[in-house]
């Protein structure tokens, strides 16, 4: 069965440490290939945050 989901993991409550970094772990059962992670949110002062990363599932 093919998995056609656009969103594999969603967490609406990710907080960073004092250094501005965070670690999140999720299970990825998708087939081998390149995948894109998009992170969007707001800072404490209301600024929009956006980052995108790609990774290879081997």
CHARMM internal coordinates of N, CA and C (Angstrom, degrees):
IC EDIT
DIST 1 N 1 CA 1.4349
DIST 1 CA 1 C 1.5299
ANGL 1 N 1 CA 1 C 109.14
DIST 1 C 2 N 1.3056
ANGL 1 CA 1 C 2 N 117.59
DIHE 1 N 1 CA 1 C 2 N 129.62
DIST 2 N 2 CA 1.4586
ANGL 1 C 2 N 2 CA 122.59
DIHE 1 CA 1 C 2 N 2 CA -179.35
DIST 2 CA 2 C 1.5286
ANGL 2 N 2 CA 2 C 110.58
DIHE 1 C 2 N 2 CA 2 C -82.53
DIST 2 C 3 N 1.3240
ANGL 2 CA 2 C 3 N 116.28
DIHE 2 N 2 CA 2 C 3 N 137.81
DIST 3 N 3 CA 1.4638
ANGL 2 C 3 N 3 CA 122.45
DIHE 2 CA 2 C 3 N 3 CA 179.30
DIST 3 CA 3 C 1.5203
ANGL 3 N 3 CA 3 C 108.41
DIHE 2 C 3 N 3 CA 3 C -97.95
DIST 3 C 4 N 1.3197
ANGL 3 CA 3 C 4 N 117.91
DIHE 3 N 3 CA 3 C 4 N 110.06
DIST 4 N 4 CA 1.4643
ANGL 3 C 4 N 4 CA 121.99
DIHE 3 CA 3 C 4 N 4 CA -177.08
DIST 4 CA 4 C 1.5277
ANGL 4 N 4 CA 4 C 113.26
DIHE 3 C 4 N 4 CA 4 C -104.58
DIST 4 C 5 N 1.3188
ANGL 4 CA 4 C 5 N 117.24
DIHE 4 N 4 CA 4 C 5 N 18.57
DIST 5 N 5 CA 1.4640
ANGL 4 C 5 N 5 CA 119.36
DIHE 4 CA 4 C 5 N 5 CA 179.89
DIST 5 CA 5 C 1.5246
ANGL 5 N 5 CA 5 C 110.94
DIHE 4 C 5 N 5 CA 5 C -64.05
DIST 5 C 6 N 1.3223
ANGL 5 CA 5 C 6 N 116.40
DIHE 5 N 5 CA 5 C 6 N 140.95
DIST 6 N 6 CA 1.4680
ANGL 5 C 6 N 6 CA 121.69
DIHE 5 CA 5 C 6 N 6 CA 173.92
DIST 6 CA 6 C 1.5262
ANGL 6 N 6 CA 6 C 110.28
DIHE 5 C 6 N 6 CA 6 C -87.00
DIST 6 C 7 N 1.3282
ANGL 6 CA 6 C 7 N 116.54
DIHE 6 N 6 CA 6 C 7 N -28.55
DIST 7 N 7 CA 1.4620
ANGL 6 C 7 N 7 CA 122.01
DIHE 6 CA 6 C 7 N 7 CA 179.49
DIST 7 CA 7 C 1.5236
ANGL 7 N 7 CA 7 C 108.57
DIHE 6 C 7 N 7 CA 7 C -116.02
DIST 7 C 8 N 1.3389
ANGL 7 CA 7 C 8 N 116.08
DIHE 7 N 7 CA 7 C 8 N 120.97
DIST 8 N 8 CA 1.4577
ANGL 7 C 8 N 8 CA 121.45
DIHE 7 CA 7 C 8 N 8 CA -179.45
DIST 8 CA 8 C 1.5268
ANGL 8 N 8 CA 8 C 110.48
DIHE 7 C 8 N 8 CA 8 C -97.40
DIST 8 C 9 N 1.3167
ANGL 8 CA 8 C 9 N 116.47
DIHE 8 N 8 CA 8 C 9 N -32.46
DIST 9 N 9 CA 1.4647
ANGL 8 C 9 N 9 CA 121.35
DIHE 8 CA 8 C 9 N 9 CA -177.65
DIST 9 CA 9 C 1.5194
ANGL 9 N 9 CA 9 C 108.93
DIHE 8 C 9 N 9 CA 9 C -142.84
DIST 9 C 10 N 1.3194
ANGL 9 CA 9 C 10 N 117.30
DIHE 9 N 9 CA 9 C 10 N 135.79
DIST 10 N 10 CA 1.4633
ANGL 9 C 10 N 10 CA 122.51
DIHE 9 CA 9 C 10 N 10 CA 178.49
DIST 10 CA 10 C 1.5169
ANGL 10 N 10 CA 10 C 108.42
DIHE 9 C 10 N 10 CA 10 C -137.05
DIST 10 C 11 N 1.3217
ANGL 10 CA 10 C 11 N 116.30
DIHE 10 N 10 CA 10 C 11 N 128.95
DIST 11 N 11 CA 1.4578
ANGL 10 C 11 N 11 CA 121.41
DIHE 10 CA 10 C 11 N 11 CA 176.00
DIST 11 CA 11 C 1.5191
ANGL 11 N 11 CA 11 C 107.67
DIHE 10 C 11 N 11 CA 11 C -140.26
DIST 11 C 12 N 1.3103
ANGL 11 CA 11 C 12 N 117.39
DIHE 11 N 11 CA 11 C 12 N 111.19
DIST 12 N 12 CA 1.4648
ANGL 11 C 12 N 12 CA 121.83
DIHE 11 CA 11 C 12 N 12 CA -175.93
DIST 12 CA 12 C 1.5242
ANGL 12 N 12 CA 12 C 112.96
DIHE 11 C 12 N 12 CA 12 C -86.79
DIST 12 C 13 N 1.3198
ANGL 12 CA 12 C 13 N 117.88
DIHE 12 N 12 CA 12 C 13 N 5.13
DIST 13 N 13 CA 1.4604
ANGL 12 C 13 N 13 CA 119.64
DIHE 12 CA 12 C 13 N 13 CA -175.68
DIST 13 CA 13 C 1.5224
ANGL 13 N 13 CA 13 C 111.26
DIHE 12 C 13 N 13 CA 13 C -136.66
DIST 13 C 14 N 1.3195
ANGL 13 CA 13 C 14 N 117.54
DIHE 13 N 13 CA 13 C 14 N 57.99
DIST 14 N 14 CA 1.4608
ANGL 13 C 14 N 14 CA 121.96
DIHE 13 CA 13 C 14 N 14 CA 177.68
DIST 14 CA 14 C 1.5216
ANGL 14 N 14 CA 14 C 108.26
DIHE 13 C 14 N 14 CA 14 C -93.76
DIST 14 C 15 N 1.3144
ANGL 14 CA 14 C 15 N 116.49
DIHE 14 N 14 CA 14 C 15 N 125.37
DIST 15 N 15 CA 1.4574
ANGL 14 C 15 N 15 CA 121.58
DIHE 14 CA 14 C 15 N 15 CA 178.45
DIST 15 CA 15 C 1.5172
ANGL 15 N 15 CA 15 C 109.30
DIHE 14 C 15 N 15 CA 15 C -114.47
DIST 15 C 16 N 1.3235
ANGL 15 CA 15 C 16 N 116.53
DIHE 15 N 15 CA 15 C 16 N 147.50
DIST 16 N 16 CA 1.4578
ANGL 15 C 16 N 16 CA 121.27
DIHE 15 CA 15 C 16 N 16 CA 178.57
DIST 16 CA 16 C 1.5181
ANGL 16 N 16 CA 16 C 109.90
DIHE 15 C 16 N 16 CA 16 C -100.67
DIST 16 C 17 N 1.3165
ANGL 16 CA 16 C 17 N 114.90
DIHE 16 N 16 CA 16 C 17 N 161.89
DIST 17 N 17 CA 1.4515
ANGL 16 C 17 N 17 CA 120.66
DIHE 16 CA 16 C 17 N 17 CA 174.69
DIST 17 CA 17 C 1.5197
ANGL 17 N 17 CA 17 C 110.27
DIHE 16 C 17 N 17 CA 17 C -82.11
DIST 17 C 18 N 1.3196
ANGL 17 CA 17 C 18 N 117.11
DIHE 17 N 17 CA 17 C 18 N -175.70
DIST 18 N 18 CA 1.4636
ANGL 17 C 18 N 18 CA 122.13
DIHE 17 CA 17 C 18 N 18 CA -179.88
DIST 18 CA 18 C 1.5270
ANGL 18 N 18 CA 18 C 111.64
DIHE 17 C 18 N 18 CA 18 C -60.48
DIST 18 C 19 N 1.3398
ANGL 18 CA 18 C 19 N 116.76
DIHE 18 N 18 CA 18 C 19 N -26.10
DIST 19 N 19 CA 1.4650
ANGL 18 C 19 N 19 CA 120.95
DIHE 18 CA 18 C 19 N 19 CA 179.51
DIST 19 CA 19 C 1.5265
ANGL 19 N 19 CA 19 C 112.58
DIHE 18 C 19 N 19 CA 19 C -84.17
DIST 19 C 20 N 1.3384
ANGL 19 CA 19 C 20 N 118.12
DIHE 19 N 19 CA 19 C 20 N -0.65
DIST 20 N 20 CA 1.4664
ANGL 19 C 20 N 20 CA 121.85
DIHE 19 CA 19 C 20 N 20 CA 179.07
DIST 20 CA 20 C 1.5126
ANGL 20 N 20 CA 20 C 113.80
DIHE 19 C 20 N 20 CA 20 C 83.20
DIST 20 C 21 N 1.3261
ANGL 20 CA 20 C 21 N 118.11
DIHE 20 N 20 CA 20 C 21 N 7.62
DIST 21 N 21 CA 1.4635
ANGL 20 C 21 N 21 CA 121.64
DIHE 20 CA 20 C 21 N 21 CA -177.30
DIST 21 CA 21 C 1.5216
ANGL 21 N 21 CA 21 C 111.38
DIHE 20 C 21 N 21 CA 21 C -108.63
DIST 21 C 22 N 1.3169
ANGL 21 CA 21 C 22 N 115.49
DIHE 21 N 21 CA 21 C 22 N 156.67
DIST 22 N 22 CA 1.4579
ANGL 21 C 22 N 22 CA 121.86
DIHE 21 CA 21 C 22 N 22 CA 176.11
DIST 22 CA 22 C 1.5257
ANGL 22 N 22 CA 22 C 108.84
DIHE 21 C 22 N 22 CA 22 C -146.08
DIST 22 C 23 N 1.3119
ANGL 22 CA 22 C 23 N 116.86
DIHE 22 N 22 CA 22 C 23 N 159.72
DIST 23 N 23 CA 1.4595
ANGL 22 C 23 N 23 CA 122.61
DIHE 22 CA 22 C 23 N 23 CA 175.18
DIST 23 CA 23 C 1.5183
ANGL 23 N 23 CA 23 C 108.31
DIHE 22 C 23 N 23 CA 23 C -127.09
DIST 23 C 24 N 1.3175
ANGL 23 CA 23 C 24 N 116.12
DIHE 23 N 23 CA 23 C 24 N 131.56
DIST 24 N 24 CA 1.4612
ANGL 23 C 24 N 24 CA 121.38
DIHE 23 CA 23 C 24 N 24 CA 177.32
DIST 24 CA 24 C 1.5148
ANGL 24 N 24 CA 24 C 108.31
DIHE 23 C 24 N 24 CA 24 C -131.39
DIST 24 C 25 N 1.3115
ANGL 24 CA 24 C 25 N 116.39
DIHE 24 N 24 CA 24 C 25 N 138.00
DIST 25 N 25 CA 1.4575
ANGL 24 C 25 N 25 CA 122.15
DIHE 24 CA 24 C 25 N 25 CA -179.83
DIST 25 CA 25 C 1.5172
ANGL 25 N 25 CA 25 C 108.32
DIHE 24 C 25 N 25 CA 25 C -120.02
DIST 25 C 26 N 1.3259
ANGL 25 CA 25 C 26 N 116.04
DIHE 25 N 25 CA 25 C 26 N 134.71
DIST 26 N 26 CA 1.4617
ANGL 25 C 26 N 26 CA 120.42
DIHE 25 CA 25 C 26 N 26 CA 177.70
DIST 26 CA 26 C 1.5176
ANGL 26 N 26 CA 26 C 109.23
DIHE 25 C 26 N 26 CA 26 C -143.58
DIST 26 C 27 N 1.3090
ANGL 26 CA 26 C 27 N 116.64
DIHE 26 N 26 CA 26 C 27 N 157.60
DIST 27 N 27 CA 1.4560
ANGL 26 C 27 N 27 CA 123.06
DIHE 26 CA 26 C 27 N 27 CA 179.80
DIST 27 CA 27 C 1.5203
ANGL 27 N 27 CA 27 C 109.16
DIHE 26 C 27 N 27 CA 27 C -87.54
DIST 27 C 28 N 1.3198
ANGL 27 CA 27 C 28 N 116.63
DIHE 27 N 27 CA 27 C 28 N 132.52
DIST 28 N 28 CA 1.4564
ANGL 27 C 28 N 28 CA 121.69
DIHE 27 CA 27 C 28 N 28 CA 179.90
DIST 28 CA 28 C 1.5212
ANGL 28 N 28 CA 28 C 108.71
DIHE 27 C 28 N 28 CA 28 C -125.71
DIST 28 C 29 N 1.3247
ANGL 28 CA 28 C 29 N 117.14
DIHE 28 N 28 CA 28 C 29 N 104.62
DIST 29 N 29 CA 1.4619
ANGL 28 C 29 N 29 CA 121.88
DIHE 28 CA 28 C 29 N 29 CA 179.74
DIST 29 CA 29 C 1.5230
ANGL 29 N 29 CA 29 C 111.53
DIHE 28 C 29 N 29 CA 29 C -97.17
DIST 29 C 30 N 1.3155
ANGL 29 CA 29 C 30 N 116.56
DIHE 29 N 29 CA 29 C 30 N 12.96
DIST 30 N 30 CA 1.4636
ANGL 29 C 30 N 30 CA 120.18
DIHE 29 CA 29 C 30 N 30 CA -177.74
DIST 30 CA 30 C 1.5244
ANGL 30 N 30 CA 30 C 110.51
DIHE 29 C 30 N 30 CA 30 C -69.72
DIST 30 C 31 N 1.3194
ANGL 30 CA 30 C 31 N 117.29
DIHE 30 N 30 CA 30 C 31 N 157.58
DIST 31 N 31 CA 1.4620
ANGL 30 C 31 N 31 CA 120.24
DIHE 30 CA 30 C 31 N 31 CA 179.04
DIST 31 CA 31 C 1.5250
ANGL 31 N 31 CA 31 C 111.63
DIHE 30 C 31 N 31 CA 31 C -67.01
DIST 31 C 32 N 1.3130
ANGL 31 CA 31 C 32 N 114.96
DIHE 31 N 31 CA 31 C 32 N 168.04
DIST 32 N 32 CA 1.4571
ANGL 31 C 32 N 32 CA 120.76
DIHE 31 CA 31 C 32 N 32 CA 178.11
DIST 32 CA 32 C 1.5166
ANGL 32 N 32 CA 32 C 109.99
DIHE 31 C 32 N 32 CA 32 C -56.30
DIST 32 C 33 N 1.3290
ANGL 32 CA 32 C 33 N 115.34
DIHE 32 N 32 CA 32 C 33 N 144.34
DIST 33 N 33 CA 1.4578
ANGL 32 C 33 N 33 CA 120.04
DIHE 32 CA 32 C 33 N 33 CA 178.59
DIST 33 CA 33 C 1.5164
ANGL 33 N 33 CA 33 C 111.64
DIHE 32 C 33 N 33 CA 33 C 151.94
DIST 33 C 34 N 1.3254
ANGL 33 CA 33 C 34 N 115.38
DIHE 33 N 33 CA 33 C 34 N -179.62
DIST 34 N 34 CA 1.4628
ANGL 33 C 34 N 34 CA 122.01
DIHE 33 CA 33 C 34 N 34 CA 179.49
DIST 34 CA 34 C 1.5229
ANGL 34 N 34 CA 34 C 108.86
DIHE 33 C 34 N 34 CA 34 C -92.04
DIST 34 C 35 N 1.3302
ANGL 34 CA 34 C 35 N 115.91
DIHE 34 N 34 CA 34 C 35 N 134.98
DIST 35 N 35 CA 1.4586
ANGL 34 C 35 N 35 CA 122.02
DIHE 34 CA 34 C 35 N 35 CA -179.82
DIST 35 CA 35 C 1.5176
ANGL 35 N 35 CA 35 C 110.04
DIHE 34 C 35 N 35 CA 35 C -128.36
DIST 35 C 36 N 1.3092
ANGL 35 CA 35 C 36 N 115.70
DIHE 35 N 35 CA 35 C 36 N 155.74
DIST 36 N 36 CA 1.4585
ANGL 35 C 36 N 36 CA 122.36
DIHE 35 CA 35 C 36 N 36 CA -177.29
DIST 36 CA 36 C 1.5285
ANGL 36 N 36 CA 36 C 109.65
DIHE 35 C 36 N 36 CA 36 C -117.24
DIST 36 C 37 N 1.3193
ANGL 36 CA 36 C 37 N 115.53
DIHE 36 N 36 CA 36 C 37 N 133.65
DIST 37 N 37 CA 1.4586
ANGL 36 C 37 N 37 CA 122.66
DIHE 36 CA 36 C 37 N 37 CA 175.41
DIST 37 CA 37 C 1.5215
ANGL 37 N 37 CA 37 C 107.51
DIHE 36 C 37 N 37 CA 37 C -108.24
DIST 37 C 38 N 1.3174
ANGL 37 CA 37 C 38 N 116.91
DIHE 37 N 37 CA 37 C 38 N 127.54
DIST 38 N 38 CA 1.4626
ANGL 37 C 38 N 38 CA 122.13
DIHE 37 CA 37 C 38 N 38 CA 176.52
DIST 38 CA 38 C 1.5255
ANGL 38 N 38 CA 38 C 107.89
DIHE 37 C 38 N 38 CA 38 C -118.07
DIST 38 C 39 N 1.3133
ANGL 38 CA 38 C 39 N 115.33
DIHE 38 N 38 CA 38 C 39 N 126.79
DIST 39 N 39 CA 1.4609
ANGL 38 C 39 N 39 CA 121.91
DIHE 38 CA 38 C 39 N 39 CA 179.83
DIST 39 CA 39 C 1.5217
ANGL 39 N 39 CA 39 C 107.81
DIHE 38 C 39 N 39 CA 39 C -116.63
DIST 39 C 40 N 1.3283
ANGL 39 CA 39 C 40 N 115.93
DIHE 39 N 39 CA 39 C 40 N 123.48
DIST 40 N 40 CA 1.4580
ANGL 39 C 40 N 40 CA 120.74
DIHE 39 CA 39 C 40 N 40 CA 179.04
DIST 40 CA 40 C 1.5183
ANGL 40 N 40 CA 40 C 109.43
DIHE 39 C 40 N 40 CA 40 C -134.93
DIST 40 C 41 N 1.3008
ANGL 40 CA 40 C 41 N 116.23
DIHE 40 N 40 CA 40 C 41 N 147.03
DIST 41 N 41 CA 1.4589
ANGL 40 C 41 N 41 CA 120.30
DIHE 40 CA 40 C 41 N 41 CA 178.69
DIST 41 CA 41 C 1.5099
ANGL 41 N 41 CA 41 C 110.87
DIHE 40 C 41 N 41 CA 41 C 179.44
DIST 41 C 42 N 1.3373
ANGL 41 CA 41 C 42 N 115.10
DIHE 41 N 41 CA 41 C 42 N -163.16
DIST 42 N 42 CA 1.4500
ANGL 41 C 42 N 42 CA 122.03
DIHE 41 CA 41 C 42 N 42 CA 179.72
DIST 42 CA 42 C 1.5154
ANGL 42 N 42 CA 42 C 109.03
DIHE 41 C 42 N 42 CA 42 C -128.85
DIST 42 C 43 N 1.3255
ANGL 42 CA 42 C 43 N 115.43
DIHE 42 N 42 CA 42 C 43 N 145.13
DIST 43 N 43 CA 1.4581
ANGL 42 C 43 N 43 CA 120.31
DIHE 42 CA 42 C 43 N 43 CA 174.47
DIST 43 CA 43 C 1.5267
ANGL 43 N 43 CA 43 C 109.28
DIHE 42 C 43 N 43 CA 43 C -79.43
DIST 43 C 44 N 1.3181
ANGL 43 CA 43 C 44 N 116.00
DIHE 43 N 43 CA 43 C 44 N 174.19
DIST 44 N 44 CA 1.4657
ANGL 43 C 44 N 44 CA 120.13
DIHE 43 CA 43 C 44 N 44 CA 179.32
DIST 44 CA 44 C 1.5247
ANGL 44 N 44 CA 44 C 112.46
DIHE 43 C 44 N 44 CA 44 C -61.29
DIST 44 C 45 N 1.3561
ANGL 44 CA 44 C 45 N 117.01
DIHE 44 N 44 CA 44 C 45 N -27.99
DIST 45 N 45 CA 1.4657
ANGL 44 C 45 N 45 CA 119.41
DIHE 44 CA 44 C 45 N 45 CA -179.88
DIST 45 CA 45 C 1.5312
ANGL 45 N 45 CA 45 C 112.56
DIHE 44 C 45 N 45 CA 45 C -94.84
DIST 45 C 46 N 1.3298
ANGL 45 CA 45 C 46 N 117.23
DIHE 45 N 45 CA 45 C 46 N 8.74
DIST 46 N 46 CA 1.4610
ANGL 45 C 46 N 46 CA 121.29
DIHE 45 CA 45 C 46 N 46 CA 174.71
DIST 46 CA 46 C 1.5174
ANGL 46 N 46 CA 46 C 115.91
DIHE 45 C 46 N 46 CA 46 C 92.44
DIST 46 C 47 N 1.3269
ANGL 46 CA 46 C 47 N 118.41
DIHE 46 N 46 CA 46 C 47 N 4.64
DIST 47 N 47 CA 1.4648
ANGL 46 C 47 N 47 CA 121.09
DIHE 46 CA 46 C 47 N 47 CA 177.55
DIST 47 CA 47 C 1.5251
ANGL 47 N 47 CA 47 C 110.22
DIHE 46 C 47 N 47 CA 47 C -73.84
DIST 47 C 48 N 1.3206
ANGL 47 CA 47 C 48 N 116.24
DIHE 47 N 47 CA 47 C 48 N 141.46
DIST 48 N 48 CA 1.4569
ANGL 47 C 48 N 48 CA 121.59
DIHE 47 CA 47 C 48 N 48 CA 178.19
DIST 48 CA 48 C 1.5200
ANGL 48 N 48 CA 48 C 109.89
DIHE 47 C 48 N 48 CA 48 C -74.71
DIST 48 C 49 N 1.3256
ANGL 48 CA 48 C 49 N 116.87
DIHE 48 N 48 CA 48 C 49 N 134.85
DIST 49 N 49 CA 1.4638
ANGL 48 C 49 N 49 CA 123.17
DIHE 48 CA 48 C 49 N 49 CA 177.84
DIST 49 CA 49 C 1.5211
ANGL 49 N 49 CA 49 C 109.16
DIHE 48 C 49 N 49 CA 49 C -114.43
DIST 49 C 50 N 1.3229
ANGL 49 CA 49 C 50 N 116.85
DIHE 49 N 49 CA 49 C 50 N 139.37
DIST 50 N 50 CA 1.4631
ANGL 49 C 50 N 50 CA 121.28
DIHE 49 CA 49 C 50 N 50 CA 178.06
DIST 50 CA 50 C 1.5238
ANGL 50 N 50 CA 50 C 108.57
DIHE 49 C 50 N 50 CA 50 C -151.68
DIST 50 C 51 N 1.3201
ANGL 50 CA 50 C 51 N 116.50
DIHE 50 N 50 CA 50 C 51 N 129.42
DIST 51 N 51 CA 1.4641
ANGL 50 C 51 N 51 CA 122.88
DIHE 50 CA 50 C 51 N 51 CA 173.71
DIST 51 CA 51 C 1.5153
ANGL 51 N 51 CA 51 C 107.95
DIHE 50 C 51 N 51 CA 51 C -143.10
DIST 51 C 52 N 1.3251
ANGL 51 CA 51 C 52 N 116.31
DIHE 51 N 51 CA 51 C 52 N 149.01
DIST 52 N 52 CA 1.4624
ANGL 51 C 52 N 52 CA 121.38
DIHE 51 CA 51 C 52 N 52 CA 177.61
DIST 52 CA 52 C 1.5241
ANGL 52 N 52 CA 52 C 108.58
DIHE 51 C 52 N 52 CA 52 C -136.47
DIST 52 C 53 N 1.3167
ANGL 52 CA 52 C 53 N 115.53
DIHE 52 N 52 CA 52 C 53 N 138.30
DIST 53 N 53 CA 1.4610
ANGL 52 C 53 N 53 CA 122.83
DIHE 52 CA 52 C 53 N 53 CA -179.42
DIST 53 CA 53 C 1.5241
ANGL 53 N 53 CA 53 C 108.50
DIHE 52 C 53 N 53 CA 53 C -136.54
DIST 53 C 54 N 1.3128
ANGL 53 CA 53 C 54 N 115.77
DIHE 53 N 53 CA 53 C 54 N 153.26
DIST 54 N 54 CA 1.4652
ANGL 53 C 54 N 54 CA 121.20
DIHE 53 CA 53 C 54 N 54 CA 173.80
DIST 54 CA 54 C 1.5194
ANGL 54 N 54 CA 54 C 108.61
DIHE 53 C 54 N 54 CA 54 C -119.10
DIST 54 C 55 N 1.3336
ANGL 54 CA 54 C 55 N 115.80
DIHE 54 N 54 CA 54 C 55 N 149.42
DIST 55 N 55 CA 1.4595
ANGL 54 C 55 N 55 CA 120.07
DIHE 54 CA 54 C 55 N 55 CA 174.92
DIST 55 CA 55 C 1.5196
ANGL 55 N 55 CA 55 C 109.03
DIHE 54 C 55 N 55 CA 55 C -145.74
DIST 55 C 56 N 1.3155
ANGL 55 CA 55 C 56 N 115.04
DIHE 55 N 55 CA 55 C 56 N 161.87
DIST 56 N 56 CA 1.4488
ANGL 55 C 56 N 56 CA 122.25
DIHE 55 CA 55 C 56 N 56 CA -178.70
DIST 56 CA 56 C 1.5214
ANGL 56 N 56 CA 56 C 109.21
DIHE 55 C 56 N 56 CA 56 C -106.84
DIST 56 C 57 N 1.3222
ANGL 56 CA 56 C 57 N 118.07
DIHE 56 N 56 CA 56 C 57 N 125.80
DIST 57 N 57 CA 1.4612
ANGL 56 C 57 N 57 CA 123.34
DIHE 56 CA 56 C 57 N 57 CA 174.32
DIST 57 CA 57 C 1.5253
ANGL 57 N 57 CA 57 C 106.39
DIHE 56 C 57 N 57 CA 57 C -93.92
DIST 57 C 58 N 1.3471
ANGL 57 CA 57 C 58 N 116.93
DIHE 57 N 57 CA 57 C 58 N 109.20
DIST 58 N 58 CA 1.4679
ANGL 57 C 58 N 58 CA 120.50
DIHE 57 CA 57 C 58 N 58 CA -173.46
DIST 58 CA 58 C 1.4946
ANGL 58 N 58 CA 58 C 112.09
DIHE 57 C 58 N 58 CA 58 C -97.21
END
COOR INIT
IC SEED 1 N 1 CA 1 C
IC BUILD
